């Protein structure tokens, strides 16, 4: 939930040149009584605290102002909360999350995100991408094609360079933990 504390200033780009609003749908499904919301807004009773969140964007220190949407529950009579497990939704907050939903681990069917049944491991792969992948444009420029990750356990990529890891159909290509590969094509264990 975004609370405008200085409406006139937020309508202009003079003071706040960059701002973003997340909505509740990015955190799961919410059911609310709109009449109750209207009543609280008209009574100026939604007193949400502003949370300062210092960050750095492209080397520039910024202050992100946010409100905790879930904290609004305290303003509603007879409100209840339901704990929804993380497995029920797939938030995309970093390019490593984007990698999970773009590849073949999940598909969209009738508006629902469905996990690929070919994956035996119930956990998602662990994916760590270096700072070279932080922005979506950087991420997209580094993945020219999308390989299968259904059987992937972990992937850690950092730095620049050209690396190709190719596995023959039905053959599992394993890279030892801690291996550093730079400007190389890997076709089998002999190439490591």
ZARO-569707 format. One record per residue (C-alpha): residue number from 1; residue in three letters; x, y, z negated. Coordinates in nm, 4 decimals, decimal comma. Layout:
NODE   i  aa        u        v        w
NODE NUM ALA        X        Y        Z
...
END
This chain:
NODE   i  aa        u        v        w
NODE   1 UNK   0,0000   0,0000   0,0000
NODE   2 UNK   0,1387   0,3381   0,0911
NODE   3 UNK   0,0411   0,6315  -0,1256
NODE   4 UNK   0,0795   0,9767   0,0268
NODE   5 UNK   0,2208   1,1993  -0,2410
NODE   6 UNK   0,2835   1,4939  -0,0089
NODE   7 UNK   0,0379   1,4480   0,2779
NODE   8 UNK   0,1278   1,7677   0,4611
NODE   9 UNK   0,4981   1,6795   0,4523
NODE  10 UNK   0,4386   1,3232   0,5737
NODE  11 UNK   0,2353   1,4546   0,8678
NODE  12 UNK   0,5380   1,6486   0,9869
NODE  13 UNK   0,8830   1,5206   1,0792
NODE  14 UNK   1,0483   1,8283   0,9331
NODE  15 UNK   1,1279   1,6716   0,5933
NODE  16 UNK   1,0821   1,2952   0,6478
NODE  17 UNK   1,2240   1,2112   0,9897
NODE  18 UNK   1,1946   0,8350   0,9418
NODE  19 UNK   0,9327   0,6458   0,7510
NODE  20 UNK   0,7640   0,3089   0,7702
NODE  21 UNK   0,4499   0,1605   0,6269
NODE  22 UNK   0,4171  -0,2100   0,5649
NODE  23 UNK   0,0680  -0,3398   0,5233
NODE  24 UNK  -0,0730  -0,5998   0,2918
NODE  25 UNK  -0,1099  -0,8486   0,5740
NODE  26 UNK   0,2674  -0,8823   0,5923
NODE  27 UNK   0,2581  -1,0337   0,2428
NODE  28 UNK  -0,0297  -1,2771   0,2885
NODE  29 UNK  -0,4064  -1,2549   0,2993
NODE  30 UNK  -0,5937  -1,0146   0,0729
NODE  31 UNK  -0,9653  -0,9959   0,0093
NODE  32 UNK  -1,0840  -0,6638  -0,1255
NODE  33 UNK  -1,4156  -0,5003  -0,1893
NODE  34 UNK  -1,3988  -0,1846   0,0207
NODE  35 UNK  -1,6661  -0,0173  -0,1905
NODE  36 UNK  -1,4448  -0,0652  -0,4971
NODE  37 UNK  -1,1457   0,0779  -0,3098
NODE  38 UNK  -1,3531   0,3777  -0,1958
NODE  39 UNK  -1,4769   0,4369  -0,5501
NODE  40 UNK  -1,1216   0,4361  -0,6892
NODE  41 UNK  -0,9878   0,6607  -0,4120
NODE  42 UNK  -1,2696   0,9133  -0,4558
NODE  43 UNK  -1,2088   0,9157  -0,8320
NODE  44 UNK  -0,8337   0,9619  -0,7683
NODE  45 UNK  -0,7849   0,6580  -0,9917
NODE  46 UNK  -0,5251   0,4677  -0,7879
NODE  47 UNK  -0,2210   0,6029  -0,9682
NODE  48 UNK   0,0537   0,4009  -0,8038
NODE  49 UNK   0,4095   0,4499  -0,9203
NODE  50 UNK   0,6641   0,5502  -0,6595
NODE  51 UNK   0,9655   0,3195  -0,6640
NODE  52 UNK   1,2899   0,4771  -0,5372
NODE  53 UNK   1,4957   0,2205  -0,3451
NODE  54 UNK   1,8409   0,3504  -0,2430
NODE  55 UNK   1,9703   0,1937   0,0796
NODE  56 UNK   2,2273   0,2470   0,3478
NODE  57 UNK   2,1220   0,2648   0,7131
NODE  58 UNK   2,3929   0,2855   0,9784
NODE  59 UNK   2,6382   0,4142   0,7181
NODE  60 UNK   2,4002   0,6859   0,5952
NODE  61 UNK   2,2716   0,6706   0,2392
NODE  62 UNK   1,8922   0,7032   0,2315
NODE  63 UNK   1,6250   0,6840  -0,0331
NODE  64 UNK   1,3304   0,4598   0,0506
NODE  65 UNK   1,0155   0,5419  -0,1449
NODE  66 UNK   0,7815   0,2479  -0,1942
NODE  67 UNK   0,4883   0,1329  -0,3971
NODE  68 UNK   0,4232  -0,2198  -0,5175
NODE  69 UNK   0,0940  -0,3052  -0,3493
NODE  70 UNK   0,0317  -0,6006  -0,5772
NODE  71 UNK   0,0413  -0,3688  -0,8778
NODE  72 UNK  -0,2857  -0,2097  -0,7610
NODE  73 UNK  -0,4729  -0,5133  -0,8921
NODE  74 UNK  -0,4753  -0,3579  -1,2395
NODE  75 UNK  -0,7159  -0,0857  -1,1208
NODE  76 UNK  -0,9927  -0,3299  -1,0238
NODE  77 UNK  -1,2382  -0,4804  -1,2736
NODE  78 UNK  -1,2607  -0,8601  -1,2652
NODE  79 UNK  -0,9687  -0,8879  -1,0236
NODE  80 UNK  -0,8036  -1,2246  -0,9820
NODE  81 UNK  -0,4803  -1,3275  -0,8177
NODE  82 UNK  -0,3977  -1,6488  -0,6416
NODE  83 UNK  -0,0410  -1,7722  -0,6135
NODE  84 UNK   0,0162  -1,8575  -0,2489
NODE  85 UNK   0,3239  -2,0732  -0,1882
NODE  86 UNK   0,5935  -1,9399   0,0429
NODE  87 UNK   0,5201  -2,2294   0,2776
NODE  88 UNK   0,1875  -2,0661   0,3717
NODE  89 UNK   0,3376  -1,7644   0,5432
NODE  90 UNK   0,6561  -1,6741   0,7263
NODE  91 UNK   0,7743  -1,3242   0,6431
NODE  92 UNK   1,0260  -1,1821   0,8893
NODE  93 UNK   1,2422  -0,9385   0,6984
NODE  94 UNK   1,5784  -1,0122   0,8593
NODE  95 UNK   1,7043  -1,1409   1,1925
NODE  96 UNK   1,7788  -1,4794   1,0307
NODE  97 UNK   1,4020  -1,5056   0,9634
NODE  98 UNK   1,3339  -1,4020   1,3229
NODE  99 UNK   1,5572  -1,6839   1,4405
NODE 100 UNK   1,3386  -1,9374   1,2578
NODE 101 UNK   1,0155  -1,8204   1,4186
NODE 102 UNK   1,1574  -1,7615   1,7670
NODE 103 UNK   1,3083  -2,1043   1,8107
NODE 104 UNK   1,1227  -2,4350   1,8261
NODE 105 UNK   1,0735  -2,4884   1,4530
NODE 106 UNK   0,7292  -2,3246   1,4600
NODE 107 UNK   0,4587  -2,2692   1,7197
NODE 108 UNK   0,1488  -2,0549   1,7266
NODE 109 UNK  -0,1762  -2,2487   1,7671
NODE 110 UNK  -0,5168  -2,0826   1,7432
NODE 111 UNK  -0,3657  -1,7930   1,5489
NODE 112 UNK  -0,1929  -2,0202   1,2958
NODE 113 UNK   0,1803  -2,0747   1,2566
NODE 114 UNK   0,2347  -2,4515   1,2803
NODE 115 UNK   0,5577  -2,6286   1,1860
NODE 116 UNK   0,7069  -2,8634   1,4449
NODE 117 UNK   0,6192  -3,2182   1,3321
NODE 118 UNK   0,9423  -3,3500   1,4848
NODE 119 UNK   1,1348  -3,1941   1,1930
NODE 120 UNK   1,1916  -3,4603   0,9278
NODE 121 UNK   1,3443  -3,2259   0,6670
NODE 122 UNK   1,0678  -3,0415   0,4769
NODE 123 UNK   1,2995  -2,7439   0,4115
NODE 124 UNK   1,3806  -2,4733   0,6630
NODE 125 UNK   1,7384  -2,4619   0,7885
NODE 126 UNK   1,9703  -2,2280   0,6032
NODE 127 UNK   2,0598  -1,9478   0,8433
NODE 128 UNK   2,3129  -1,6740   0,7686
NODE 129 UNK   2,3904  -1,4121   1,0277
NODE 130 UNK   2,6706  -1,1604   0,9916
NODE 131 UNK   2,6307  -0,7824   1,0094
NODE 132 UNK   2,6759  -0,8008   1,3871
NODE 133 UNK   2,3230  -0,9461   1,4004
NODE 134 UNK   2,1531  -0,7094   1,1525
NODE 135 UNK   1,9598  -0,4995   1,4014
NODE 136 UNK   1,7115  -0,6713   1,6299
NODE 137 UNK   1,8783  -0,5220   1,9387
NODE 138 UNK   2,2151  -0,6668   1,8265
NODE 139 UNK   2,0495  -1,0016   1,7564
NODE 140 UNK   1,8797  -1,0149   2,0966
NODE 141 UNK   2,1978  -0,9231   2,2811
NODE 142 UNK   2,3848  -1,2156   2,1195
NODE 143 UNK   2,1346  -1,4944   2,1888
NODE 144 UNK   2,1007  -1,5366   2,5641
NODE 145 UNK   1,9028  -1,8598   2,5314
NODE 146 UNK   1,7262  -2,0249   2,2424
NODE 147 UNK   1,8496  -2,3766   2,1545
NODE 148 UNK   1,6511  -2,6306   1,9547
NODE 149 UNK   1,6813  -2,6039   1,5759
NODE 150 UNK   1,4399  -2,8822   1,4809
NODE 151 UNK   1,7259  -3,0939   1,3436
NODE 152 UNK   1,9446  -2,8055   1,2241
NODE 153 UNK   2,0439  -2,8073   0,8561
NODE 154 UNK   2,2460  -2,4876   0,8429
NODE 155 UNK   2,3914  -2,2212   1,0682
NODE 156 UNK   2,6320  -1,9439   0,9755
NODE 157 UNK   2,7449  -1,7003   1,2439
NODE 158 UNK   2,9616  -1,3949   1,1935
NODE 159 UNK   3,1885  -1,1928   1,4159
NODE 160 UNK   3,2126  -1,1501   1,7894
NODE 161 UNK   3,3401  -1,3905   2,0490
NODE 162 UNK   3,2180  -1,6625   2,2823
NODE 163 UNK   3,1435  -2,0045   2,1403
NODE 164 UNK   2,9456  -2,2817   2,3073
NODE 165 UNK   2,8503  -2,5950   2,1193
NODE 166 UNK   2,7057  -2,8550   2,3512
NODE 167 UNK   2,5744  -3,1958   2,2513
NODE 168 UNK   2,4827  -3,4722   2,4915
NODE 169 UNK   2,1157  -3,5825   2,4706
NODE 170 UNK   2,0684  -3,8075   2,1690
NODE 171 UNK   2,4148  -3,7308   2,0304
NODE 172 UNK   2,4475  -3,5264   1,7130
NODE 173 UNK   2,7231  -3,2649   1,7258
NODE 174 UNK   2,8599  -3,2000   1,3757
NODE 175 UNK   3,0843  -2,9069   1,2917
NODE 176 UNK   3,2824  -2,9557   0,9685
NODE 177 UNK   3,2042  -2,7222   0,6777
NODE 178 UNK   3,4270  -2,4180   0,6797
NODE 179 UNK   3,5280  -2,4588   1,0442
NODE 180 UNK   3,6037  -2,1335   1,2244
NODE 181 UNK   3,5534  -2,1461   1,6002
NODE 182 UNK   3,6592  -1,8575   1,8217
NODE 183 UNK   3,6282  -1,8303   2,1996
NODE 184 UNK   3,5870  -2,2030   2,2511
NODE 185 UNK   3,3547  -2,4584   2,4110
NODE 186 UNK   3,2832  -2,7618   2,1951
NODE 187 UNK   3,1662  -3,0727   2,3832
NODE 188 UNK   3,2636  -3,3321   2,1220
NODE 189 UNK   3,4721  -3,3905   1,8064
NODE 190 UNK   3,7923  -3,3842   2,0115
NODE 191 UNK   3,7366  -3,0122   2,0839
NODE 192 UNK   3,7434  -2,9077   1,7177
END
